[in-house]
Amino acid sequence: MQLPKLNFKEDFVFDVKKDKDTFFIYDIVRKSWLVLTPEEWVRQHFVHYFTKVKKYATSALILEKKLDLNGTTKRIDLLITEKTMPKILVELKAPHIKLTQETFEQIARYNSVIEAKEIILSNGNQHIFAKFENEKYIFEPINL
């Protein structure tokens, strides 16, 4: 399986295996093998970025948590916590998915419930970072 190189300064080492015709990647947070989808490839880069580069404990990362949004069940991709409080909400897309105003609005809606101070929207190639201050998002450059 040819995996695309993503836009991160670091090169991470992943445990990948193949069973029949399906590839799996080991998730160090959930301590389990997951089907290696394009979105999971991006998620695992962020897991390694936050644990190996930013030095967060794996217990500070919450993956694929259910969220109730206006009576509908949604799922957040990744939440970084600090002292159990939401710090960074991360919404991930597969590398071929274009980041648009609509995808940003999705993470902003999720964050209206989560109330993280910062958000990241990424497809692994393009990363959008914003801080929530004074009831609005302030976009800043991010270099992963």
C-alpha positions as CSV (number, residue, x, y, z in Angstrom):
1,M,0.0,0.0,0.0
2,Q,1.5,3.3,-1.1
3,L,0.7,5.9,1.7
4,P,0.9,9.6,0.8
5,K,3.5,11.8,2.5
6,L,1.7,14.3,4.6
7,N,2.7,17.9,5.4
8,F,4.5,17.4,8.7
9,K,8.1,18.3,9.5
10,E,8.6,15.1,11.4
11,D,8.7,11.6,9.9
12,F,6.8,9.3,12.2
13,V,7.2,5.5,12.4
14,F,3.9,3.6,12.4
15,D,3.1,0.0,13.0
16,V,1.2,-1.2,9.9
17,K,0.1,-4.7,9.1
18,K,-1.9,-6.4,6.4
19,D,-4.5,-9.1,6.9
20,K,-5.9,-10.6,3.8
21,D,-6.6,-7.5,1.6
22,T,-6.9,-5.0,4.4
23,F,-4.2,-2.8,6.0
24,F,-4.3,-1.9,9.6
25,I,-2.4,0.7,11.7
26,Y,-1.7,0.5,15.4
27,D,-3.2,3.3,17.5
28,I,-1.0,4.1,20.5
29,V,-3.9,5.8,22.3
30,R,-6.6,3.2,21.9
31,K,-4.0,0.4,22.0
32,S,-5.6,-1.4,19.1
33,W,-5.3,-2.1,15.4
34,L,-7.6,0.1,13.2
35,V,-8.4,-0.2,9.5
36,L,-6.0,2.1,7.7
37,T,-8.3,4.5,5.9
38,P,-7.1,7.8,4.4
39,E,-8.6,9.7,7.3
40,E,-7.1,7.3,9.8
41,W,-3.7,7.9,8.2
42,V,-4.1,11.7,8.9
43,R,-5.4,11.0,12.4
44,Q,-2.4,8.9,13.3
45,H,0.0,11.6,12.2
46,F,-1.7,14.0,14.6
47,V,-1.7,11.4,17.4
48,H,2.1,11.0,16.9
49,Y,2.6,14.8,16.5
50,F,0.9,15.6,19.8
51,T,2.5,12.7,21.8
52,K,6.0,12.7,20.3
53,V,6.6,16.3,19.3
54,K,4.3,18.3,21.6
55,K,4.9,15.7,24.4
56,Y,1.2,15.3,25.5
57,A,0.5,12.1,27.4
58,T,-1.7,9.7,25.5
59,S,-4.3,10.1,28.3
60,A,-4.7,13.8,27.2
61,L,-5.9,12.7,23.7
62,I,-9.5,11.7,23.2
63,L,-10.3,10.1,19.8
64,E,-13.7,9.7,18.1
65,K,-15.8,10.8,21.0
66,K,-19.5,11.0,20.5
67,L,-21.0,14.5,20.6
68,D,-24.7,15.5,20.9
69,L,-25.2,18.5,18.6
70,N,-28.8,19.8,18.4
71,G,-30.2,16.4,19.1
72,T,-28.0,14.6,16.5
73,T,-25.1,12.4,17.4
74,K,-21.8,13.5,15.8
75,R,-18.3,12.3,16.4
76,I,-15.2,14.4,17.0
77,D,-12.0,13.2,15.5
78,L,-9.5,14.3,18.1
79,L,-9.6,16.4,21.2
80,I,-6.5,17.4,23.2
81,T,-7.1,18.1,26.8
82,E,-5.1,19.8,29.5
83,K,-6.0,19.0,33.1
84,T,-9.2,17.3,31.7
85,M,-10.3,20.6,30.1
86,P,-10.7,20.8,26.3
87,K,-7.7,22.6,24.8
88,I,-7.5,21.8,21.0
89,L,-10.2,20.3,18.9
90,V,-9.0,18.7,15.7
91,E,-11.2,17.9,12.7
92,L,-9.6,15.6,10.2
93,K,-10.3,14.9,6.5
94,A,-8.8,12.4,4.1
95,P,-5.9,13.9,2.1
96,H,-8.0,14.2,-1.1
97,I,-10.8,16.2,0.6
98,K,-10.5,19.9,0.1
99,L,-10.8,22.2,3.1
100,T,-13.6,24.7,2.6
101,Q,-15.8,27.1,4.5
102,E,-18.2,24.3,5.0
103,T,-15.6,22.0,6.6
104,F,-14.5,24.9,8.9
105,E,-18.1,25.5,9.9
106,Q,-18.4,21.8,10.8
107,I,-15.6,22.1,13.4
108,A,-16.9,25.4,14.6
109,R,-20.3,23.8,15.3
110,Y,-18.6,21.0,17.2
111,N,-16.6,23.5,19.2
112,S,-19.8,25.4,20.2
113,V,-20.4,22.3,22.4
114,I,-16.8,21.3,23.3
115,E,-15.5,24.9,23.9
116,A,-11.9,24.3,23.2
117,K,-9.6,27.3,23.1
118,E,-8.0,26.3,19.8
119,I,-9.1,24.3,16.7
120,I,-7.2,22.7,13.9
121,L,-8.8,21.6,10.6
122,S,-6.5,19.4,8.5
123,N,-6.5,17.0,5.5
124,G,-2.8,16.2,6.3
125,N,-1.6,18.4,3.5
126,Q,-3.2,21.7,4.5
127,H,-3.7,22.7,8.1
128,I,-5.9,25.5,9.4
129,F,-5.4,26.8,12.9
130,A,-7.7,29.2,14.8
131,K,-8.0,30.4,18.4
132,F,-11.4,31.3,19.8
133,E,-11.1,34.7,21.5
134,N,-13.8,37.3,22.2
135,E,-16.5,35.2,20.6
136,K,-14.8,34.9,17.3
137,Y,-12.1,32.8,15.6
138,I,-8.7,34.3,14.9
139,F,-6.7,32.5,12.3
140,E,-3.0,32.0,12.7
141,P,-0.3,30.2,10.8
142,I,0.6,26.7,11.9
143,N,3.7,24.8,11.1
144,L,3.5,21.2,12.0
